[in-house]
């Protein structure tokens, strides 16, 4: 652990790793929410690009880890509320399975025309209504069992445009100039003006987990919040990553691309489970508030992402002059980053010391596919 007066090094984080970069931003965002309004983040090149934060009123690493852990945990959830959430969630899952099974059964009958429409009206429609009723009850139970307001959306970023707008109105009413966390995260989750369908918003390309392996984006964040503690935060920020935490990853670390060709043994073996750094993932999740989404004529666009030669890339800068979270938001949105080769003169005059880029890839086919980042390259 290395710290100087009012400054704090984060030696565990590597700016050339997308997860390390996002975790550093999430640390600043969290400290800012804790009242450290003068906190600034910058990067120093050593054996790796290491972040450091200056302007802190308290730069003791143990104290910082303790405060961050308490904030990451969010609100306490009563056992009764958690039990109610689990019960309501199982009811939704049962209702959805019944609907899926009935649809498959009707398909096997090979009905046509009026007979098929009659079967759907008589047998499918009531089950759909049961699913909607169960889902409404589950969302109500979920709101009583969440650690952070944005988790009320559900397990995944698959709400309808109407629901998305309702959440936006609610979050906006509860936000203030000093606390915009929920509304900023909602703006980063997707957009109702560029929907995939009438019933589902277009989600941020940061959403790498969509149900494969029974893992979901917001549910993973919820479970990580339950595990936040001072020791885990200190490990993520100040100690070399040992990857001893199983599962619950947002999949933003390139090391989580576990294809056979990239490993020395069977990635599906029982003694070779996927491992990560829990609190690095949760801090990175917090950083999404700096990566807002917006609709365009070409669909959803998200800060940091751009398409080149039909591939989808995430590009990020590292800067040597300490910047606030608001300044960082502006730097991340600079269009000059989203070209094949950023202009060296422009980056220099903007205080950008390095630019890294990695590709967002899909491995396998839905619904059993995986989304990963490739290892980053300097551009």
C-alpha positions in Angstrom: 0.0 0.0 0.0 1.4 3.4 -1.0 0.0 6.7 0.0 1.2 10.2 0.5 -0.3 13.2 2.2 -3.8 13.7 0.6 -2.8 11.4 -2.3 -3.6 7.7 -2.6 -2.0 5.2 -5.1 -4.1 2.3 -6.4 -1.3 -0.1 -7.2 -3.6 -3.1 -7.9 -5.3 -1.5 -10.9 -3.8 -1.6 -14.4 -5.0 1.1 -16.8 -4.4 -1.1 -19.8 -6.9 -3.6 -18.5 -10.5 -2.5 -19.2 -11.6 -3.8 -15.8 -8.7 -2.0 -14.0 -9.6 1.2 -15.9 -13.2 1.0 -15.0 -12.5 0.1 -11.4 -10.4 3.2 -11.0 -13.2 5.4 -12.3 -15.6 3.6 -10.1 -13.4 4.4 -7.1 -13.4 8.1 -7.9 -17.2 8.1 -8.5 -17.7 6.4 -5.2 -15.4 8.8 -3.3 -17.2 11.7 -4.9 -20.5 10.4 -3.7 -19.1 10.1 -0.2 -18.4 13.8 -0.2 -14.8 13.9 -1.4 -15.7 16.7 -3.9 -12.0 17.6 -4.4 -11.0 14.1 -5.4 -9.1 13.9 -8.7 -7.9 10.9 -10.7 -4.8 10.6 -12.9 -2.4 7.9 -14.2 1.3 7.4 -13.7 3.4 5.1 -15.9 5.5 2.7 -14.0 5.7 -1.0 -14.8 2.1 -0.5 -15.7 -0.3 2.4 -15.9 -1.2 3.0 -12.3 -4.0 5.3 -11.1 -3.7 7.6 -8.2 -6.2 9.9 -6.5 -5.4 13.2 -5.0 -7.3 15.9 -3.1 -8.6 13.5 -0.5 -9.4 14.7 3.0 -8.4 11.2 4.3 -5.8 9.3 2.2 -5.3 6.4 4.6 -5.8 3.2 2.5 -7.5 1.3 5.3 -9.9 4.2 6.0 -10.7 4.6 2.3 -11.3 0.9 1.8 -13.7 0.9 4.8 -15.7 3.9 3.6 -15.9 2.6 0.0 -17.1 -0.8 1.2 -19.8 0.7 3.3 -21.1 2.7 0.3 -20.9 -0.3 -2.0 -23.0 -2.4 0.3 -25.8 0.2 0.0 -28.9 -0.1 2.1 -29.4 -3.0 4.4 -32.1 -5.5 3.4 -34.3 -7.2 6.0 -34.3 -11.0 5.9 -38.1 -11.0 5.4 -37.7 -8.8 2.3 -35.1 -11.0 0.8 -37.2 -14.1 1.5 -40.2 -12.3 -0.2 -38.0 -11.5 -3.2 -36.8 -15.1 -3.6 -40.4 -16.5 -3.3 -41.7 -14.0 -5.9 -38.9 -14.7 -8.2 -39.5 -18.4 -8.1 -43.1 -17.8 -8.9 -42.2 -15.8 -12.0 -39.8 -18.6 -13.1 -42.5 -21.2 -12.8 -45.0 -19.1 -14.7 -42.5 -18.5 -17.5 -41.7 -22.2 -17.7 -45.3 -23.1 -17.9 -45.8 -20.6 -20.8 -42.7 -21.9 -22.6 -43.8 -25.5 -22.2 -47.3 -24.8 -23.4 -46.0 -22.9 -26.5 -43.8 -25.9 -27.3 -46.7 -28.3 -26.9 -49.0 -26.3 -29.2 -46.2 -26.1 -31.8 -45.9 -30.0 -31.8 -49.6 -30.2 -32.6 -48.8 -28.5 -36.0 -52.1 -26.6 -35.9 -52.8 -24.2 -38.7 -55.0 -21.1 -39.3 -58.0 -20.7 -37.1 -57.3 -23.8 -35.0 -53.9 -22.4 -34.1 -55.2 -18.9 -33.2 -57.9 -20.5 -31.1 -55.4 -22.6 -29.2 -53.2 -19.5 -28.6 -56.2 -17.5 -27.3 -57.5 -20.3 -25.1 -54.2 -21.7 -23.7 -51.4 -19.2 -24.2 -53.1 -15.9 -23.4 -54.1 -16.9 -19.8 -50.5 -18.1 -19.1 -49.1 -14.8 -20.5 -51.4 -12.9 -18.1 -50.1 -15.1 -15.2 -46.5 -14.2 -16.2 -47.3 -10.5 -16.2 -49.1 -10.7 -12.8 -46.2 -12.7 -11.3 -43.7 -10.3 -12.7 -45.5 -7.3 -11.3 -45.6 -9.0 -7.8 -41.9 -9.9 -8.1 -40.9 -6.3 -9.0 -42.8 -5.0 -6.0 -41.0 -7.5 -3.8 -37.7 -6.6 -5.4 -38.1 -2.9 -4.6 -38.3 -3.9 -0.9 -35.1 -6.0 -1.1 -32.6 -3.8 -3.0 -29.4 -2.4 -1.8 -29.4 0.4 -4.4 -32.4 2.0 -6.2 -31.4 1.1 -9.8 -31.7 -2.6 -9.0 -35.5 -2.1 -8.9 -35.4 -2.5 -12.7 -35.1 -6.2 -12.3 -32.4 -8.9 -12.9 -31.6 -7.8 -16.4 -31.8 -4.8 -18.7 -34.8 -6.1 -20.5 -37.5 -3.7 -19.3 -40.0 -2.1 -21.7 -39.6 1.5 -22.9 -42.6 2.4 -20.7 -41.0 0.9 -17.6 -37.7 2.5 -18.4 -39.3 6.0 -18.6 -41.2 5.3 -15.3 -37.9 4.4 -13.6 -36.4 7.6 -15.1 -39.2 9.8 -13.7 -38.9 8.1 -10.3 -35.1 8.4 -10.1 -35.1 12.0 -11.3 -37.6 13.0 -8.7 -35.4 11.4 -6.0 -32.1 12.8 -7.3 -30.3 16.1 -6.4 -27.3 18.0 -7.6 -25.2 16.2 -4.9 -26.7 12.7 -5.6 -27.4 11.7 -9.2 -26.2 8.1 -9.0 -29.4 6.3 -9.9 -30.4 8.5 -12.8 -26.9 8.6 -14.2 -26.7 4.8 -14.0 -30.1 4.5 -15.7 -28.8 6.8 -18.5 -25.9 4.3 -18.9 -28.0 1.2 -19.0 -29.7 1.9 -22.3 -32.3 4.0 -24.1 -36.0 3.7 -24.7 -35.7 5.7 -28.0 -33.6 2.9 -29.7 -35.5 -0.2 -28.7 -34.7 -3.8 -29.8 -38.4 -4.3 -29.9 -41.6 -2.7 -28.6 -41.2 -4.5 -25.3 -37.5 -4.2 -24.7 -35.0 -1.3 -24.5 -31.7 -1.3 -26.3 -29.1 -2.1 -23.6 -25.6 -0.8 -23.2 -22.8 -2.8 -24.9 -21.3 -3.0 -21.4 -24.0 -5.6 -20.6 -22.0 -8.8 -21.2 -24.1 -11.2 -19.1 -27.7 -11.8 -20.4 -28.7 -15.1 -18.8 -26.2 -17.6 -20.1 -25.2 -19.8 -17.1 -28.2 -18.2 -15.2 -26.3 -15.0 -14.7 -27.8 -11.6 -15.2 -26.4 -8.1 -15.3 -28.2 -6.3 -12.5 -28.7 -9.5 -10.4 -24.9 -10.0 -10.5 -24.4 -6.4 -9.3 -27.0 -7.1 -6.5 -25.1 -10.2 -5.3 -21.8 -8.3 -5.4 -23.2 -5.6 -3.2 -24.1 -8.3 -0.6 -20.4 -9.4 -0.5 -18.8 -5.9 -0.2 -16.5 -5.6 2.7 -13.3 -3.7 3.7 -11.0 -6.6 3.1 -12.4 -7.3 -0.4 -12.1 -3.6 -1.4 -8.6 -3.4 -0.1 -7.6 -6.5 -2.1 -9.1 -5.0 -5.3 -7.3 -1.6 -4.9 -4.0 -2.2 -3.1 -2.9 -5.8 -3.5 -1.9 -7.9 -6.6 -5.0 -9.6 -8.0 -5.0 -13.3 -7.1 -8.4 -14.1 -8.7 -9.7 -16.1 -5.8 -13.3 -15.1 -6.1 -15.6 -17.5 -8.0 -18.2 -16.4 -10.5 -20.1 -13.1 -10.2 -18.1 -11.3 -12.8 -19.3 -8.6 -15.2 -16.8 -10.2 -17.7 -14.9 -7.0 -18.4 -11.5 -8.6 -17.7 -10.0 -10.1 -20.9 -8.7 -13.0 -18.8 -12.3 -14.2 -18.6 -12.3 -15.3 -22.2 -11.9 -19.0 -21.4 -12.0 -20.7 -24.8 -10.1 -24.0 -25.1 -7.5 -22.5 -27.5 -6.6 -19.9 -24.9 -6.1 -22.2 -21.9 -3.7 -25.0 -20.9 -6.5 -27.3 -19.7 -10.2 -27.9 -20.0 -12.1 -24.7 -19.0 -15.2 -26.8 -18.0 -13.3 -29.0 -15.5 -14.6 -28.9 -12.0 -11.2 -27.8 -10.6 -10.9 -25.0 -13.2 -13.7 -22.7 -12.4 -13.9 -19.1 -13.6 -12.4 -16.7 -11.0 -12.4 -12.9 -10.7 -11.9 -10.0 -8.3 -15.4 -9.2 -6.9 -14.9 -5.6 -5.8 -13.1 -4.6 -8.9 -16.2 -5.7 -10.8 -18.5 -3.8 -8.5 -16.4 -0.6 -8.6 -16.3 -0.9 -12.4 -20.1 -1.2 -12.4 -20.2 2.1 -10.5 -18.1 3.7 -13.2 -20.9 3.1 -15.8 -22.5 6.4 -14.6 -19.8 8.1 -16.7 -20.7 6.2 -19.9 -24.2 7.4 -20.9 -26.2 6.1 -23.9 -28.0 8.0 -26.6 -30.2 7.2 -29.6 -28.9 7.9 -33.1 -30.1 7.2 -36.6 -27.9 4.0 -36.5 -29.3 2.8 -33.2 -27.9 3.0 -29.7 -24.6 4.7 -29.1 -22.6 4.4 -25.9 -19.8 6.6 -24.6 -16.5 4.8 -25.2 -17.7 2.4 -27.9 -17.3 2.7 -31.7 -17.5 0.5 -34.8 -14.5 0.0 -37.1 -14.6 -2.4 -40.0 -17.8 -4.0 -38.7 -16.2 -4.8 -35.3 -17.3 -3.1 -32.0 -14.5 -1.6 -30.0 -14.1 0.0 -26.5 -11.6 2.8 -26.5 -10.4 4.7 -23.4 -7.8 7.4 -22.6 -5.4 7.7 -19.7 -4.5 11.2 -18.5 -1.5 12.5 -16.5 -3.2 15.6 -15.0 -5.6 14.8 -12.1 -9.2 15.3 -13.3 -12.6 15.3 -11.5 -15.4 12.9 -12.5 -17.1 15.7 -14.5 -14.0 16.4 -16.5 -13.4 12.7 -17.1 -17.0 12.4 -18.4 -16.1 15.1 -21.0 -12.8 13.5 -21.9 -14.4 10.1 -22.5 -16.9 11.6 -24.9 -14.2 13.3 -27.1 -15.0 12.1 -30.7 -11.2 12.0 -31.5 -10.9 8.8 -29.5 -13.3 6.9 -31.9 -11.0 7.0 -35.0 -8.6 4.3 -36.1 -5.5 6.3 -34.9 -6.2 9.2 -32.5 -4.2 12.3 -33.4 -1.1 12.4 -31.2 -0.9 16.2 -31.2 -4.6 16.5 -30.2 -4.2 13.9 -27.4 -1.1 15.6 -26.1 -2.8 19.0 -25.8 -5.7 17.4 -24.1 -3.5 15.9 -21.4 -4.0 12.4 -22.6 -0.9 10.3 -22.1 -2.1 7.0 -23.7 -5.1 5.5 -25.5 -6.1 1.9 -25.3 -8.5 -0.1 -27.3 -10.0 -3.6 -27.1 -12.6 -5.4 -29.1 -16.0 -6.6 -27.8 -16.5 -10.2 -29.1 -19.2 -12.8 -29.0 -18.1 -16.4 -28.4 -20.7 -19.1 -29.4 -24.3 -18.6 -30.4 -27.2 -17.4 -28.3 -28.5 -18.4 -25.8 -25.4 -20.2 -24.7 -22.9 -17.5 -25.9 -20.4 -15.5 -24.0 -19.4 -11.8 -24.4 -15.8 -10.8 -23.7 -13.2 -8.1 -24.2 -10.0 -9.0 -26.1 -6.7 -7.9 -24.5 -6.2 -4.2 -25.0 -3.7 -2.6 -27.4 -2.3 0.9 -27.3 -3.4 3.0 -30.3 
